[in-house]
């Protein structure tokens, strides 16, 4: 009896060693890491970027492989699904989106066509992760793949640093789909390709940088935030990190450069008889980076006046940013959701006409509280006194 039980156990365990019946060998897969979507003469141009494992190893001579360890495949068609089918028909391996990290959309496509067909395609790809980052490119999005790999070996690492270090406001597929589900609008970071920054690289190299944010209404790009307005938007998104500002000194009108080290934003709506007020409460700690002013930062009164000047500057930037979004009737900051959660009954009465309500009846009250924690060197450092003494002796 015991022997029979042991045999039965061995037989049952053997089934668990058979592996997955639907598995695909790794050497039969192509792992798409990037997706570039541009407008073409016949419709849409789709480009997928793939790493090449055979080029990641060193050459037989023992040196580094001079060929780039990645490649791009491009196809055009009437829509994105057909373009994707054309790519599949040319590749010897099965494409998987499980390693996809970044999707780039050209500004022309976002403005003229919109993202609705693209969103439909994404929602039907179960292997595509919701944390994939989205970017708008000012120009042909494919040009992002041509930038030199100066600081990193792969483009993925560069974009990962952009989001991890909060160089841009990270927007994922999940963020975009959530905004659309709530009948709201959204904004995506803009990248640009140019020559500045690669003067010492080989001729013809391109450089990538940030250039504000693209504003979307009904999944179609309707405008942009410039770099200054983007700083205001990031306060409203509660996503400020190591942002620098130049503040006019209240003592002599010269410039003082400050960096915000940490911040917190809370938006509290309140409804009155004829308007809806958004109380925007922002707090932050700042550091003095440099100063052209003779302001005495060791004097509590003068330090407080500098903080107030900085607070007024930020309140103006935040107000200007929201005024621009109101002019375009785009609730990119999801203020309507705050009203829905806090005043559900009132929201039911304005939901159908929310865009017009947002434009005409929303009153903004930004309240910024900044504390300058680190002032760096004092007004007249000791080494400056010694330098002036040497000049006088000469």
ZICORJO-V182213 format. One record per pair of residues at least 24 apart in sequence whose ideal C-beta (glycine too) atoms are under 10 Angstrom apart, sorted by the first residue. I is the first residue (numbers start at 0). J is the second residue. Records with the same first field share a line. If there is no record, write none. Layout:
# ZICORJO-V182213
I = J / J
This chain:
# ZICORJO-V182213
23 = 92 / 93 / 95
24 = 92 / 93
25 = 52 / 92 / 95
26 = 52 / 53 / 92
27 = 91 / 92 / 93
28 = 92 / 93 / 94 / 95 / 97 / 98
29 = 70 / 72 / 86 / 87 / 90 / 91 / 92 / 93 / 94 / 95 / 98
30 = 92 / 94 / 95 / 96 / 97 / 98 / 99
31 = 72 / 86 / 94 / 95 / 96 / 97 / 98 / 99 / 100 / 126 / 127
32 = 69 / 96 / 98 / 99 / 100 / 101 / 153 / 154 / 155 / 158
33 = 69 / 71 / 98 / 99 / 100 / 101 / 102 / 103 / 131 / 140 / 141 / 143 / 144 / 153 / 154 / 155 / 158
34 = 79 / 83 / 96 / 99 / 100 / 101 / 102 / 103 / 104 / 117 / 120 / 121 / 127 / 131 / 133 / 140
35 = 71 / 73 / 101 / 102 / 103 / 104 / 105 / 134 / 136 / 139 / 140 / 141 / 142 / 143 / 144
36 = 79 / 82 / 102 / 103 / 104 / 105 / 108 / 109 / 112 / 114 / 116 / 117 / 120 / 136 / 140 / 141
37 = 73 / 75 / 103 / 104 / 105 / 106 / 107 / 108 / 136 / 138 / 139 / 140 / 141 / 142
38 = 75 / 104 / 105 / 106 / 107 / 108 / 109 / 110 / 111 / 112 / 139 / 140
39 = 73 / 74 / 75 / 76 / 77 / 82 / 108
40 = 75
41 = 75 / 76 / 77 / 78 / 81 / 82
42 = 75 / 76 / 77 / 78 / 79 / 81 / 82 / 112 / 116
43 = 74 / 75 / 76 / 77 / 78 / 79 / 80 / 81 / 82 / 83 / 108 / 112 / 116 / 117 / 120
44 = 73 / 74 / 75 / 76 / 79 / 82 / 105 / 108 / 139 / 140 / 141
45 = 72 / 73 / 74 / 75 / 76 / 78 / 79 / 80 / 81 / 82 / 83 / 84 / 85 / 86 / 117 / 120 / 141
46 = 71 / 72 / 73 / 74 / 75 / 82 / 86 / 103 / 139 / 140 / 141 / 143 / 144
47 = 71 / 72 / 73 / 74 / 82 / 83 / 86 / 87 / 90 / 94 / 96 / 99
48 = 72 / 99 / 100 / 101 / 103 / 141 / 143 / 144 / 153 / 154 / 155
49 = 90 / 92 / 94 / 98
50 = 98 / 153 / 154 / 155
55 = 152 / 153
67 = 144 / 148 / 152 / 153
68 = 148 / 152 / 153
69 = 144 / 148 / 152 / 153 / 154 / 155
70 = 144
71 = 141 / 144 / 145
73 = 141 / 144
78 = 112 / 116 / 117 / 119 / 120
79 = 108 / 116 / 117 / 119 / 120 / 121
80 = 116 / 119 / 120 / 123
82 = 120
83 = 120 / 124
94 = 126
95 = 126 / 127
96 = 121 / 124 / 125 / 126 / 127 / 128 / 131
97 = 125 / 126 / 127 / 128
98 = 126 / 128 / 155
99 = 124 / 126 / 127 / 128 / 130 / 131 / 132 / 155 / 172
100 = 128 / 130 / 131 / 132 / 153 / 154 / 155 / 156 / 158 / 159 / 162
101 = 131 / 132 / 133 / 134 / 143 / 154 / 155 / 157 / 158 / 159 / 161 / 162
102 = 127 / 131 / 132 / 133 / 134 / 140 / 171 / 172 / 187
103 = 132 / 133 / 134 / 135 / 136 / 139 / 140 / 141 / 142 / 143 / 144 / 158 / 190
104 = 133 / 134 / 135 / 136 / 140 / 187 / 213 / 220
105 = 135 / 136 / 137 / 138 / 139 / 140 / 141 / 142
106 = 135 / 136 / 137 / 138 / 139 / 140 / 189 / 190 / 191 / 210 / 213 / 220 / 223
107 = 136 / 137 / 138 / 139 / 140 / 220
108 = 135 / 136 / 139 / 140 / 220
109 = 135 / 136 / 140 / 187 / 189 / 213 / 215 / 218 / 219 / 220 / 221
110 = 135 / 213 / 215 / 219 / 220 / 221 / 222
111 = 219 / 220
112 = 218 / 219 / 220
113 = 215 / 216 / 217 / 218 / 219 / 220 / 221
114 = 175 / 179 / 185 / 187 / 215 / 217 / 218 / 219 / 220
115 = 179 / 217 / 218 / 219
116 = 218
117 = 175 / 218
118 = 172 / 175 / 176 / 179 / 218
119 = 218
121 = 172 / 175 / 176
122 = 172 / 176 / 179
124 = 172
127 = 172
128 = 171 / 172 / 173
129 = 171 / 172 / 173 / 174 / 175 / 176 / 177
130 = 162 / 169 / 171 / 172 / 173 / 174
131 = 171 / 172 / 173 / 175
132 = 158 / 159 / 161 / 162 / 167 / 169 / 170 / 171 / 172 / 174 / 187 / 188
133 = 169 / 170 / 171 / 172 / 174 / 175 / 185 / 187 / 188 / 213
134 = 158 / 161 / 162 / 167 / 169 / 170 / 187 / 188 / 189 / 190 / 207 / 209 / 213
135 = 170 / 186 / 187 / 188 / 189 / 190 / 191 / 210 / 211 / 212 / 213 / 215 / 220 / 223
136 = 189 / 190 / 191 / 192 / 207 / 210 / 213
137 = 189 / 190 / 191 / 192 / 193 / 208 / 210 / 211 / 213 / 223
138 = 190 / 191 / 192 / 193 / 205
139 = 192
140 = 190 / 192
141 = 192
142 = 190 / 191 / 192 / 193 / 205 / 207
143 = 190 / 191 / 192 / 205 / 207
144 = 205
145 = 192 / 203 / 204 / 205 / 207
146 = 190 / 192 / 196 / 197 / 200 / 204 / 205 / 206 / 207 / 208
147 = 196 / 197 / 200 / 201 / 203 / 204 / 205 / 206 / 207
149 = 196 / 197 / 199 / 200 / 204 / 206
154 = 207
157 = 207
158 = 190 / 207
161 = 188 / 190 / 207 / 209
162 = 188
164 = 240 / 241
165 = 233 / 238 / 239 / 240 / 241 / 242
166 = 208 / 209 / 240 / 241
167 = 209 / 210 / 211 / 212 / 229 / 233 / 238
168 = 209 / 212 / 229 / 232 / 233 / 236 / 238 / 239 / 240
169 = 236 / 238
170 = 212 / 213 / 236
175 = 215 / 218
177 = 333 / 336
178 = 215 / 218 / 330 / 331 / 333 / 336
179 = 215 / 217 / 218
181 = 330 / 333 / 335 / 336 / 339
182 = 217 / 330 / 335 / 336 / 350 / 353 / 354
183 = 215 / 216 / 329 / 330 / 331 / 332 / 333 / 334 / 335 / 336 / 353
184 = 214 / 215 / 216 / 217 / 218 / 219 / 221 / 324 / 327 / 328 / 329 / 330 / 331 / 332 / 333 / 335 / 354 / 357
185 = 212 / 213 / 214 / 215 / 216 / 218 / 329 / 330 / 331 / 332 / 333
186 = 211 / 212 / 213 / 214 / 215 / 220 / 222 / 223 / 224 / 229 / 232 / 236 / 324 / 329 / 331 / 332
187 = 212 / 213 / 214 / 215 / 220 / 331
188 = 212 / 213 / 224 / 229
189 = 213 / 220 / 223 / 224 / 225 / 226 / 229
212 = 236 / 320 / 331
213 = 331
214 = 323 / 324 / 327 / 329 / 331
215 = 329 / 331
216 = 324 / 327 / 328 / 329 / 330 / 331 / 354
217 = 329 / 354
221 = 327 / 328 / 329
222 = 323 / 324 / 326 / 327 / 329 / 331
223 = 323 / 327
224 = 319 / 320 / 323 / 324 / 331
225 = 320 / 323
227 = 316 / 319 / 320
228 = 316 / 317 / 319 / 320 / 321 / 322 / 323 / 324
229 = 316 / 320
230 = 259 / 313 / 316 / 317 / 320
231 = 313 / 314 / 315 / 316 / 317 / 318 / 319 / 320 / 321 / 322 / 323 / 324 / 365
232 = 316 / 317 / 320 / 321 / 323 / 324 / 331 / 332
233 = 259 / 262 / 264 / 320
234 = 259 / 262 / 263 / 264 / 279 / 281 / 283 / 313 / 314 / 316 / 317 / 320 / 365 / 367
235 = 264 / 266 / 277 / 279 / 281 / 317 / 320 / 321 / 324 / 331 / 332 / 333 / 334 / 363 / 365
236 = 264 / 331 / 332 / 333
237 = 262 / 263 / 264 / 265 / 266 / 281
238 = 262 / 264
239 = 263 / 264 / 281 / 283 / 313
241 = 286
242 = 283 / 285 / 313
243 = 285 / 286 / 288 / 289
244 = 285 / 288 / 309 / 312 / 313 / 316 / 369
245 = 288 / 289 / 291 / 309 / 312
246 = 285 / 287 / 290 / 292 / 305 / 306 / 308 / 309 / 310 / 311 / 312 / 313 / 369
247 = 292 / 305 / 308 / 309 / 311 / 312
248 = 290 / 291 / 292 / 293 / 294 / 301 / 304 / 305 / 308
249 = 292 / 294 / 301 / 303 / 304 / 305 / 306 / 307 / 308
250 = 292 / 293 / 294 / 295 / 298 / 301 / 304 / 305 / 308
251 = 291 / 292 / 293 / 294
252 = 291 / 292
253 = 290 / 291 / 292 / 293 / 294
254 = 289 / 290 / 291 / 292
255 = 287 / 288 / 289 / 290 / 291 / 292 / 294 / 296 / 305 / 308 / 309 / 371
256 = 286 / 287 / 288 / 289 / 290 / 291
257 = 283 / 285 / 286 / 287 / 288 / 289 / 290 / 305 / 306 / 308 / 309 / 312 / 369 / 371
258 = 284 / 285 / 286 / 287 / 288 / 289 / 373
259 = 283 / 284 / 285 / 286 / 309 / 313 / 369
260 = 284 / 285 / 286 / 372 / 373
261 = 285 / 370 / 372
262 = 313 / 367 / 369
263 = 368
264 = 317 / 365 / 367
265 = 366
266 = 332 / 333 / 334 / 337 / 363 / 365
267 = 337 / 341 / 364
268 = 334 / 335 / 336 / 337 / 338 / 339 / 340 / 341 / 342 / 345 / 346 / 361
269 = 338 / 341 / 342 / 362 / 364
270 = 338 / 341 / 342 / 345 / 346 / 349 / 360
271 = 360 / 362
273 = 360 / 362
274 = 356 / 359 / 360 / 361 / 362
275 = 334 / 335 / 337 / 338 / 342 / 345 / 346 / 349 / 356 / 357 / 360 / 361 / 362
276 = 360 / 361 / 362 / 363 / 364
277 = 321 / 332 / 334 / 337 / 338 / 361 / 362 / 363 / 364 / 365
278 = 362 / 363 / 364 / 365 / 366
279 = 314 / 317 / 318 / 321 / 332 / 334 / 363 / 364 / 365 / 366 / 367
280 = 364 / 365 / 366 / 367 / 368
281 = 310 / 313 / 314 / 317 / 365 / 366 / 367 / 368 / 369
282 = 366 / 367 / 368 / 369 / 370
283 = 309 / 310 / 313 / 367 / 368 / 369 / 370 / 371 / 372
284 = 369 / 370 / 371 / 372 / 373
285 = 309 / 369 / 370 / 371 / 372 / 373 / 374
286 = 371 / 372 / 373 / 374 / 375
287 = 371 / 372 / 373 / 374 / 375 / 376
288 = 373 / 375
289 = 375 / 376
290 = 374 / 375 / 376 / 378
292 = 378
293 = 378 / 379
294 = 374 / 378
295 = 374 / 377 / 378 / 379
296 = 371 / 373 / 374 / 375 / 376 / 377 / 378
297 = 374 / 377 / 378
298 = 378
301 = 378
302 = 370 / 371 / 374
303 = 370 / 371
305 = 369 / 371 / 374
306 = 367 / 368 / 369 / 370 / 371
307 = 367 / 369
308 = 369
309 = 367 / 369 / 371
310 = 365 / 366 / 367 / 368 / 369
311 = 367
312 = 367 / 369
313 = 365 / 367 / 368 / 369
314 = 363 / 364 / 365 / 366 / 367
315 = 365 / 367
316 = 365 / 367
317 = 363 / 365 / 366 / 367
318 = 363 / 364 / 365
320 = 363 / 365
321 = 357 / 361 / 363 / 365
322 = 363
324 = 357 / 358 / 361
325 = 354 / 357 / 358 / 359 / 360 / 361 / 363
326 = 358
327 = 354 / 358
328 = 353 / 354 / 355 / 356 / 357 / 358 / 359
329 = 354 / 357 / 358
330 = 354 / 356 / 357 / 358 / 361
332 = 357
334 = 361 / 363
335 = 361
